[in-house]
Amino acid sequence: MNKSVILVGTVGNHHSLYKNILEFLISEFEHITFLTDTRNASLIHNYNHVVRKVKLVEFNGSSSALLKRNGRLISQHDVAFIDEFFGSFTWLPFVKIKCRKKVLITHNVNKWLNPKMATDIKSIVNHCLKRKFFRSFDAHLTIAPNVKRYFLDIQGDKPVYYIPFDSTPDFEAGKKPTERIQVTIPGTISSSRRNYDDLLKEIEKYVNSAPETNIRFVFLGRVTNKSDIYITQWIDKINLSHPGLINYWNEFIAEEEFENELNQSSFLLSNLIVVNNYIDRIEVYGQSKESGISFAMYKNCIPGIIPINQQVLEGFDDQIIRFKSYASLLNIFSEIDQGNFNPLTMHEKAKKNKTAFDKMALEESKRILDFIKS
């Protein structure tokens, strides 16, 4: 296929998604450009099979400046995939992008389709510009089938597709028996995104009642906001009585180390605040947006301990332990210690789920290709 395609990566921590999209594109197109910031460009260099076949254009600046200064470059391509933007849209009148087909990568559906009512002139103007930008696209790309379905339920006048955020081959996590059960809570340690208070209360209760527990907890992230330092101080206090019970990081975690920790995990535990009430909209994990833990469960084939109100990727229910409240985690931890939830058995189910999901994602990629060809 002779069509030229450009992927515009505007978000600094989306390199896994960009890798997936580029892998899909290089299998079908000869002329591909990847326009992104320095951070994504440096991370994408880890994937030599991608870099060899892509023209990489680095940009050091804001996402709005990236579009304003590269409109001509983008318009030279037949098809453009553009990641969603954050912040003000006052730059929009200065951007002219003319491609045969433009696809917006949409992570937060309610941001675009179901925002809160604007109440002041500045918000109203920004809302109108954002809507104009959104409507200028010919199709939309989400990162999960459940998010796609929610998108179509609200607005179905344009094509909507999905490509998994991260589909790196699984690391055979949990396949080998280990002396310890590792329960991993992945993600930045942030009280605005995750409920650490109730989780740590229940962990502390459990280890005090079962000091010989075989479970160790890994908080796979670091504190980035000073107001959350109390969380690691709380962990340190627990570790004084129960040495080595909980691990966490003080510095940025390199991708290889992050993946190695996932690889050693017996279970992934989600303490996400499922309903996020932002200034301009409400987003719901598993519905209007997707979480990183869903893709970690998928790509690494790891069982999950997930709140009952959090949706995950389709077809993964039999590798999940649901909890109704944080207090119910006490019983789940006890069942794990007693061997009633076997991570090895659940891992085998997870591998089958990944195979089925991969087939579904492959069929979706064919539909994306048909759209581009049409």
Residue pairs with C-beta under 8 A, 6 or more apart in sequence:
1 28
1 29
1 30
1 373
2 30
2 31
3 29
3 31
3 78
3 79
3 372
4 29
4 31
4 32
4 33
4 76
4 77
4 78
4 79
5 25
5 29
5 31
5 32
5 33
5 77
5 78
5 79
5 80
5 81
5 372
6 32
6 33
6 34
6 35
6 73
6 74
6 77
6 79
6 80
6 81
6 99
7 18
7 21
7 22
7 25
7 32
7 33
7 34
7 35
7 36
7 80
7 81
8 35
8 36
8 66
8 67
8 70
8 74
8 80
8 81
8 82
8 83
9 15
9 18
9 34
9 35
9 36
9 37
9 40
9 83
10 36
10 37
10 63
10 66
10 67
10 82
10 83
10 84
10 85
11 40
11 63
11 83
11 84
11 86
12 37
12 39
12 40
13 39
14 40
14 83
14 165
15 39
15 40
15 43
15 44
16 165
16 166
16 168
16 295
17 83
17 105
17 143
17 163
17 165
17 166
18 34
18 36
18 40
18 44
18 83
19 44
19 47
19 50
20 163
20 164
20 165
20 166
20 167
21 81
21 105
21 163
22 32
22 34
22 44
22 47
22 50
22 54
23 49
23 50
24 163
24 365
24 368
25 32
26 32
26 50
26 53
26 54
28 369
31 55
31 77
32 53
32 54
32 55
33 54
33 55
33 56
33 57
33 73
33 77
34 41
34 44
34 54
34 55
34 56
34 57
35 57
35 59
35 66
35 70
35 73
35 74
36 44
36 56
36 57
36 58
36 59
37 58
37 59
37 60
37 61
37 66
38 58
38 59
38 60
41 56
41 58
43 255
44 50
44 51
44 56
45 51
46 255
57 70
57 73
59 65
59 66
59 69
59 70
61 69
63 85
63 86
63 87
64 85
64 87
64 88
64 89
64 91
65 91
67 74
67 82
67 85
67 91
67 95
67 97
68 91
68 94
68 95
71 95
71 96
71 97
74 80
74 82
74 97
74 99
75 96
75 97
75 98
75 99
77 99
78 99
78 100
78 101
79 99
79 100
79 101
79 102
79 103
79 372
80 97
80 99
80 101
80 102
80 103
81 103
81 105
81 141
82 102
82 103
82 104
82 105
82 137
83 105
83 107
84 104
84 105
84 106
84 107
84 108
84 111
84 112
85 133
88 126
89 126
89 129
89 130
89 133
90 125
90 126
90 129
92 129
92 132
92 133
93 129
97 136
101 138
101 139
101 371
101 372
102 136
102 137
102 138
102 139
103 137
103 138
103 139
103 140
103 141
104 134
104 137
104 139
104 140
104 141
105 140
105 141
105 142
105 143
106 112
106 140
106 141
106 142
106 147
106 151
107 142
107 143
107 289
107 290
108 281
108 283
108 288
108 289
109 142
109 147
109 150
109 151
109 154
109 283
109 288
109 289
110 281
110 282
110 283
110 284
110 288
110 289
111 280
111 281
111 283
112 130
112 131
112 134
113 151
113 154
113 155
114 154
114 281
114 282
114 288
115 127
115 280
115 281
116 279
116 280
116 281
116 282
118 124
118 126
118 127
123 280
137 158
138 158
138 159
139 158
139 159
139 160
139 161
139 371
140 151
140 158
140 159
140 160
140 161
141 160
141 161
141 162
141 163
141 368
142 148
142 151
142 160
142 161
142 162
142 290
143 162
143 163
143 164
143 165
143 290
144 162
144 164
144 165
144 290
144 294
144 313
145 162
145 313
145 314
145 360
145 364
146 286
146 287
146 290
146 311
146 313
146 314
147 162
147 287
147 288
147 289
147 290
148 160
148 161
148 162
150 287
150 288
151 160
152 160
159 371
161 364
161 367
161 368
161 371
162 361
162 364
163 361
163 364
163 365
163 368
164 295
164 298
164 299
164 357
164 361
165 290
165 292
165 295
166 292
166 295
166 296
166 298
166 299
167 295
167 298
167 299
167 358
167 361
168 299
169 299
170 299
170 300
170 301
170 351
170 354
171 259
171 262
171 263
171 300
172 263
172 301
173 262
173 263
173 264
173 265
173 300
173 301
173 302
173 347
174 265
174 266
174 301
174 302
174 303
174 343
174 344
174 346
174 347
175 344
175 347
177 344
178 264
178 266
179 214
180 214
180 215
180 216
181 214
181 215
181 216
181 266
181 267
181 336
181 337
181 343
182 215
182 216
182 217
182 218
182 264
182 265
182 266
182 267
183 215
183 216
183 217
183 218
183 265
183 266
183 267
183 268
183 269
183 305
183 336
184 217
184 218
184 220
184 261
184 262
184 265
184 267
184 268
184 269
185 194
185 199
185 217
185 218
185 219
185 220
185 221
185 268
185 269
185 270
185 271
186 220
186 221
186 258
186 262
186 268
186 292
186 293
186 296
187 193
187 194
187 220
187 221
187 292
187 293
188 221
188 222
188 223
188 224
189 196
189 219
189 221
189 222
189 223
189 224
189 228
189 231
189 232
189 248
190 223
190 224
190 225
190 228
191 197
191 227
191 228
191 231
192 225
192 273
193 272
193 273
193 276
194 271
194 272
194 273
195 271
195 272
195 273
195 326
196 228
196 231
196 234
196 271
198 271
198 326
199 269
199 271
199 326
199 329
200 231
200 234
200 235
200 238
201 326
202 326
202 327
202 329
202 330
202 333
203 217
203 238
203 245
203 246
203 329
203 333
204 238
205 330
206 213
206 329
206 330
206 333
206 334
207 213
207 238
207 241
207 242
207 245
208 241
209 330
210 333
210 334
210 337
211 242
213 333
213 337
214 337
215 333
215 336
215 337
216 244
216 245
216 246
216 247
217 245
217 246
217 247
218 246
218 247
218 248
218 261
218 265
219 235
219 246
219 247
219 248
219 249
220 249
220 253
220 258
220 261
220 262
221 248
221 249
221 253
222 248
222 249
222 250
222 251
222 252
222 253
223 229
223 231
223 232
223 250
232 248
232 250
235 246
235 248
238 245
238 246
239 245
239 246
253 261
262 268
262 296
262 300
262 302
263 300
265 300
265 302
266 302
266 303
266 336
266 343
267 302
267 303
267 304
267 305
267 321
267 336
267 341
267 343
268 293
268 296
268 297
268 302
268 303
268 304
268 305
269 304
269 305
269 306
270 291
270 293
270 304
270 305
270 306
270 307
270 310
271 307
272 285
272 291
272 293
272 307
272 310
274 284
274 285
274 286
274 307
274 309
274 310
275 282
275 283
275 284
275 285
276 282
276 283
276 284
276 285
283 289
285 291
285 310
285 311
286 294
286 310
286 311
286 312
287 311
290 313
291 310
291 312
293 304
293 306
293 312
294 312
294 313
294 316
295 313
296 302
297 303
297 304
297 312
297 313
297 316
297 319
297 320
297 350
298 313
298 316
298 353
298 354
298 357
299 354
301 319
301 347
301 350
301 351
301 353
301 354
302 319
302 347
302 350
303 319
303 320
303 321
303 341
303 343
303 346
303 347
303 349
303 350
304 312
304 316
304 319
304 320
304 321
305 320
305 321
305 323
305 329
305 332
306 312
306 320
306 321
306 322
306 323
307 322
307 323
308 322
308 323
308 324
312 320
313 357
314 357
314 360
315 353
315 356
315 357
315 360
316 350
316 353
316 357
318 346
318 349
318 353
319 346
319 347
319 349
319 350
319 353
321 332
321 341
323 329
323 332
332 341
335 341
